[in-house]
């Protein structure tokens, strides 16, 4: 969790502000008991969401696993869904995916008025794209493995 804060601070220093970070605690009794520890280990700027045992599991609803990162754009559209090992914060995948979701209009224009993010984004997307290109599934004749990195393209 402290890694997530490091990432948040790093991105803010690079000018990527107003990003919401939410940690969703697992529904199981073990995780429920550990909730206070999770909450204590995360800064006040990061929301820790405790699921109700009665409700439908968030991860099931989102078609994901508890260690996944789901990265949404300003309009709440899912841009990236990263699973292990791409969700390890020791790698750059999460960081680069956030940058791309923040800077590029992958899902089309968003009606939210954006502050001037050009400066922050000028150098970011080029390096981020190159980084993620390494694991982008290459279009081939047969079905290539998706490398557990699913990029959602929205057709309007």
C-alpha positions in Angstrom: 0.0 0.0 0.0 2.8 2.4 0.7 4.0 1.8 -2.8 0.6 3.1 -4.0 1.3 6.3 -2.1 4.7 6.6 -3.6 3.1 6.3 -7.0 0.5 8.9 -6.2 3.1 11.4 -5.0 5.4 10.7 -8.0 2.5 11.3 -10.4 1.4 14.4 -8.6 5.0 15.8 -8.8 4.8 15.1 -12.6 1.6 17.2 -12.7 -1.0 14.4 -12.8 -3.4 15.6 -10.1 -7.0 14.9 -9.2 -6.7 11.1 -9.7 -8.8 9.1 -7.3 -7.2 6.0 -5.8 -9.5 3.4 -4.3 -8.5 0.2 -2.5 -11.2 -2.4 -2.3 -10.9 -4.8 0.5 -11.7 -8.5 -0.1 -15.0 -9.8 1.2 -13.6 -12.8 3.0 -13.7 -12.9 6.8 -9.9 -12.9 7.0 -9.6 -9.7 5.0 -12.5 -8.2 6.9 -10.6 -8.7 10.2 -7.5 -7.1 8.6 -9.4 -4.1 7.4 -8.1 -1.7 10.1 -4.5 -2.7 9.3 -5.1 -2.0 5.6 -6.7 1.3 6.5 -3.8 2.3 8.7 -1.2 1.5 6.1 -2.8 3.7 3.5 -2.7 7.5 3.6 -5.9 9.6 4.1 -5.8 10.5 0.4 -6.5 6.9 -0.7 -10.0 5.6 -0.1 -10.2 2.1 1.4 -13.6 0.5 0.6 -14.9 -2.2 2.8 -17.3 -4.5 1.0 -20.5 -5.6 2.8 -20.7 -9.3 3.2 -24.3 -9.3 2.0 -23.6 -7.4 -1.3 -22.4 -8.9 -4.5 -18.6 -9.1 -4.6 -17.1 -6.1 -6.3 -14.4 -8.3 -7.9 -17.0 -10.7 -9.4 -19.0 -7.8 -10.7 -15.9 -6.3 -12.3 -14.8 -9.6 -13.7 -11.5 -9.4 -11.9 -9.4 -10.6 -9.0 -8.5 -9.0 -5.8 -5.0 -7.9 -6.9 -6.2 -6.3 -10.1 -5.9 -2.7 -11.0 -8.8 -1.2 -12.9 -8.0 2.2 -14.4 -10.8 4.5 -15.5 -10.7 7.7 -17.4 -12.4 11.0 -16.3 -15.7 9.8 -17.6 -15.6 6.6 -15.6 -14.8 4.4 -18.6 -12.6 1.5 -18.1 -9.3 2.0 -20.0 -7.1 -0.7 -18.5 -7.7 -3.8 -16.5 -4.4 -5.1 -15.2 -4.0 -8.5 -13.6 -1.0 -10.2 -12.1 1.9 -9.9 -12.7 1.2 -6.5 -14.4 -0.5 -5.2 -11.2 2.8 -5.5 -9.1 3.7 -1.9 -8.3 7.4 -2.8 -8.5 6.8 -2.8 -12.3 5.9 0.3 -14.3 2.7 -1.1 -15.9 0.3 0.5 -13.5 2.0 3.9 -13.6 2.2 3.9 -17.4 -1.4 2.8 -17.7 -2.5 5.6 -15.4 -0.6 8.1 -17.5 -2.1 6.9 -20.7 -5.6 6.9 -19.2 -5.0 10.4 -17.9 -3.4 11.9 -21.0 -4.8 10.1 -24.0 -8.4 10.0 -25.1 -8.4 6.3 -25.5 -12.2 6.1 -25.2 -13.1 9.2 -27.1 -13.6 12.7 -25.9 -14.8 13.3 -22.4 -17.3 16.0 -21.6 -15.6 16.9 -18.4 -13.7 20.2 -18.8 -10.1 19.5 -18.3 -7.5 21.8 -16.8 -4.6 22.4 -19.1 -2.8 19.1 -18.9 -0.7 19.5 -22.0 2.5 20.2 -20.1 2.2 17.3 -17.8 1.3 15.0 -20.7 3.7 16.2 -23.3 6.5 13.7 -22.6 4.4 11.2 -20.8 2.4 9.5 -23.5 5.3 8.8 -25.8 7.3 6.9 -23.2 4.2 5.2 -21.8 3.1 4.0 -25.2 6.5 2.6 -25.9 6.6 0.8 -22.5 3.2 -0.8 -22.9 3.8 -1.7 -26.6 6.2 -4.3 -25.3 3.3 -6.3 -23.8 0.6 -5.3 -26.3 -0.8 -8.4 -27.9 0.5 -8.4 -31.5 -2.2 -9.1 -34.0 -1.5 -12.5 -35.5 -3.4 -15.1 -37.4 -4.2 -17.3 -34.4 -5.4 -16.0 -31.1 -2.4 -14.6 -29.3 -2.3 -14.7 -25.5 -3.6 -11.4 -24.1 -0.8 -11.3 -21.5 -3.4 -10.5 -18.9 -3.4 -6.9 -20.2 -6.8 -6.0 -21.6 -7.2 -2.7 -23.3 -10.8 -1.7 -23.8 -11.6 0.0 -27.0 -15.0 1.6 -27.2 -16.8 1.9 -30.4 -19.3 4.6 -30.7 
